Amino acid sequence: MTDTPLLEISGLTKAYPGVVANDHVSLSIAPGEVHALLGENGAGKSTLVKMIYGLVKPDAGAMKMFGSPFAPPEPRAARAAGVGMVFQHFSLFDALTVAENIALGMENAPKLRDLSQQIREVSDTYGLPLSPDRVVGDLSAGERQRVEIIRCLLQEPKLLIMDEPTSVLTPQEVDILFETLRKLSAEGTAILYISHKLEEIRALCDNATILRLGKVVAECTPRETSAREMAELMVGKLLQTPKRAGKAPGDVVLALKGLSARSPSAFGMPLRDISVAVRAGEVLGIGGVAGNGQDELLAALSGEMPVGRGMVAFRGQDVSALGPTARRAMGILSAPEERLGHAAVPDMSLTENAMLTAAQREKLESGGLLNWRAAQRFAERIIETFDVRTPGPENAARSLSGGNLQKYVIGREVLQRPELLVVNQPTWGVDASAAAAIRQALLDLAEQGTAVVVISQDLDELMEISDRFAALNEGRLSEPRPAQGLSVDEIGLMMGGAHGMEVAHV
């Protein structure tokens, strides 16, 4: 690294109605520096990087790139100046192929045949398998993340902004990505890295700037600062570790018996002969590399996807033929991985989104008439209980930061008092304090007798809250094992399909 900043930000300010997203933010990044941008959800990280990338115009302040004024009016100008960005929320067209999506982000894209070859080479180098001919609409969330990473790295940026790039990667894939980032850094590429995985920050980053409520509150050297210290700087208070009393589980709530089902997607993963039981008060953690059947398993349990063979039993009753509405009425609730579009309708208000899944259980409708006042009160209760940062329940779902929308979606299901709750990636993109709160809410549900199934690629999360752990690999579920005593390395290998993993065979 050199002492001359590649990017210098001075007093950058941006306000929206009801909130100051960035309040005189200043920082600098040198060539080859890996700089972490930390803060809890709603701290202003996304707004800051959007201003750097030309998506948002600042109200005040200035930026310099290599000493010259830098004020990109649009992303095209930012890319031309050497700024690349991997977004937390995917900016892809579902109807186009991987290669076509990547070509749209290039000013002078090569022929698709040549570009496809480049994609294969880059994906092999980074250990992120991806076919350039796949249609994006058929990709899992993890595979869509790979498209974003590869699209950005093909631009050979001088400054690479990465927003939660490892959320859907295994530990082995993270190691490969970090090797690539370190190589880019050694070649002079600066990296602005946003992640809530603080041990990643300590392993990768040279310096860190910490935001709280839109202001810079601290700077630190991650390698010399503990993850807990950084988390407490982010939230401004001491963190509480999730706890549970550890009562013995009760009767079987969910029983899958030889469950097999085709994926609704032509490129999805079918479920193959899954048998498992989950008891009242138990948390079953399920890990797996993206695209191994996580979305299909949640859909089969929620009733969104028909069962081909086998049975889904709830408290001894076969519910395989029931749809989502009937299952919700019985107490089977779920929160899918894709929060914006699947779990919540982007342009609907938080009140309307509360009505979508809670109308029955919260008695928000009667005789076909919707009780909007009751729905608003329920939305306000979610916002207050789960500390969702938003001006109010009338705001659209898309106006929330990713972490705050995640808190809202999880809170909406938890507060409906489910008997069985299935969640996929419950703390994806959520800050340390909010993640701890969500995990505590899941543990509290289990203490109250709810059977909880947590599908996650965050191994620390699974080990923290699970009573038993199983791994999904190519649509098969391993035999659940007690979570206590399992090592992260062992679980990571199981998720990657290492030999020796016990699976239920078709």
C-alpha angles and dihedrals in degrees: 000000000000130000092240110093118239089198124020121186121192125188096331111184132182128171132187128188106294097002141062103218096186123019114193095318117187130180141136134215125201126213109277093015120134102212123187121215108202135182142121121271110295093021092122103259096127093047091051095052091044088058090050090049095047098249094113129034115224120235092218141355132056143252132209129198114199088344096305125108111272121195109145111199091200140006091263089064092046091051091048088054090053103265119136126181136197107202127216090219112052119248098198137129109238095207095056130076125251091258093048091050092050091047090056089062094053125084095211105020117191122232111296091247092056093041091050089055090050090051091052091050094048094044091051091048093051095042092241106126112213134156113221090212096060118111108241092224088066095051126104119238090260092053091048089054088055090055090054093049095047093044090054097045092051087065091063091221126200089214118032117195113199120189111194093325097168100049093111101032130102119238089258092053090047090055090053092048091049091052088055093048091049089052091050089049092051088053091055103264112141116219126204103198126196118188140141090211097096097185086059088053091051092049097046114024131083097197138005136209115201122209127196122180090345097309132102104248101169147359124208147165104250095208089058096042127071121236090244092052091051092047092051091049088053096052100029095231143070115283123236119219113227111256138186134187094234101229118182113266119256134216124335110276101173126031124177113194117190091327112189126167140163118242114246087226120078088223097038128109120259118222113244124206099315117183122176140133128216121196133211110276094018129120113210112194118205121193130186144144112269113275098030096111105288096127091043092051093052091046091050091051095044093047096246092116125047120241114241099193136356128027144283108209124190115194089338096310121115106238097167093117096046122103128225096273094053092045092049090052088055092050103265105134132172144186115204127214097247101072099177107059102006106040093029135020105238099219097040120094122251088253091055091046090052089053092052096069105015103049094105104036095041093041093238092151135044129185091351094307119119119226101215095177090057090045090052091050090051091049090049090051090053091048093050098041095047097035094239109186105226135118090243150314092283091069118104119253091241091060092068124088113251094256094048092050088050090053089050094050094048092044092051091058098038093053091055089070099234124199089211122023122187116189130179117206094345096183102032108148093358122134122246096261094047092044090054090050093050092048090048090051090053091048091048089053090053090049088055091055103266117142106230127198113191117191109191145149091209101098095188088055093051092049092048099054108018126101091191132015133210132173129225115218124169090341095308125113121219122229106277115250131191107274094219110093098018113125122226090235091054092049092046090055090048090052089051092053098254116181116263095045112133111236135174104252124219 
